[in-house]
Amino acid sequence: MVKLFAVGEESTHVVGDGRCPECWEEYPAPCPCGGLMHAGGGDEDPDEVEWPTTQCDRCGRSEEEIE
């Protein structure tokens, strides 16, 4: 059974899928808790660089919270 969860406003990320089709390139990445860090649509900074919103499918933390 496929279990979906939300990253930001995208609720189509697949829990435990190392090839989650909704993630940005280079994601999902391993999280220190043993889960997978997924990435989706994000925010733009003043230089128009888009940064992804991230969330672990196990612990629920973002990359910013872990750092």
The 8 nearest C-alpha neighbors of each residue, nearest first, counted from 0:
[[1, 2, 3, 14, 13, 15, 16, 4],
 [2, 0, 3, 13, 14, 15, 16, 12],
 [1, 3, 14, 13, 0, 4, 12, 15],
 [4, 2, 13, 12, 11, 14, 1, 10],
 [3, 5, 10, 12, 11, 13, 14, 6],
 [10, 6, 4, 9, 7, 12, 11, 8],
 [7, 5, 9, 54, 8, 39, 10, 53],
 [8, 6, 9, 5, 52, 39, 40, 41],
 [7, 9, 6, 10, 5, 40, 39, 11],
 [10, 8, 5, 6, 7, 11, 39, 12],
 [5, 11, 9, 4, 12, 6, 8, 3],
 [10, 12, 3, 9, 4, 5, 13, 21],
 [13, 11, 3, 4, 21, 10, 5, 19],
 [12, 14, 3, 16, 19, 2, 15, 11],
 [15, 13, 56, 16, 2, 3, 12, 4],
 [14, 16, 17, 13, 35, 56, 34, 19],
 [17, 15, 19, 18, 14, 13, 27, 35],
 [18, 16, 19, 27, 15, 35, 28, 26],
 [19, 17, 16, 20, 27, 26, 22, 21],
 [18, 20, 16, 21, 17, 22, 13, 12],
 [19, 21, 22, 18, 12, 13, 23, 16],
 [22, 20, 19, 12, 11, 23, 39, 13],
 [23, 21, 38, 39, 20, 26, 19, 37],
 [22, 24, 38, 26, 39, 25, 21, 51],
 [23, 25, 26, 22, 27, 38, 21, 20],
 [26, 24, 23, 27, 28, 22, 38, 37],
 [27, 25, 28, 24, 23, 22, 37, 38],
 [26, 28, 37, 36, 35, 17, 22, 25],
 [27, 29, 26, 36, 35, 30, 37, 25],
 [28, 30, 35, 36, 34, 31, 33, 27],
 [29, 31, 34, 35, 32, 33, 36, 28],
 [30, 32, 33, 29, 34, 65, 35, 36],
 [33, 31, 30, 34, 58, 57, 29, 35],
 [32, 34, 31, 30, 29, 35, 57, 58],
 [35, 33, 57, 30, 32, 56, 55, 29],
 [34, 36, 29, 30, 55, 28, 56, 27],
 [37, 35, 55, 28, 27, 54, 30, 29],
 [36, 38, 27, 54, 53, 26, 22, 55],
 [39, 37, 53, 22, 52, 23, 51, 26],
 [38, 40, 52, 51, 22, 23, 6, 41],
 [41, 39, 51, 52, 38, 7, 42, 9],
 [40, 42, 51, 52, 50, 39, 49, 43],
 [41, 43, 50, 49, 44, 51, 40, 52],
 [44, 42, 49, 47, 48, 50, 45, 41],
 [43, 45, 47, 46, 48, 49, 42, 50],
 [46, 44, 47, 43, 48, 49, 42, 50],
 [45, 47, 44, 48, 43, 49, 50, 42],
 [48, 46, 44, 43, 45, 49, 42, 50],
 [49, 47, 43, 46, 44, 50, 45, 42],
 [48, 50, 43, 42, 47, 41, 44, 51],
 [51, 49, 41, 42, 43, 48, 52, 44],
 [52, 50, 41, 40, 39, 38, 53, 49],
 [51, 53, 41, 39, 38, 40, 7, 6],
 [54, 52, 38, 61, 37, 51, 62, 6],
 [55, 53, 61, 60, 37, 36, 59, 6],
 [54, 56, 36, 59, 35, 57, 60, 58],
 [55, 57, 14, 35, 34, 59, 58, 54],
 [56, 58, 34, 55, 59, 35, 32, 33],
 [59, 57, 60, 55, 56, 32, 34, 54],
 [58, 60, 55, 54, 57, 56, 61, 36],
 [61, 59, 54, 55, 58, 64, 62, 65],
 [60, 62, 54, 53, 64, 63, 55, 65],
 [61, 63, 65, 64, 53, 66, 60, 54],
 [64, 62, 66, 61, 65, 60, 53, 54],
 [65, 63, 61, 62, 66, 60, 54, 59],
 [64, 66, 62, 63, 61, 60, 31, 30],
 [65, 63, 64, 62, 61, 60, 31, 30]]
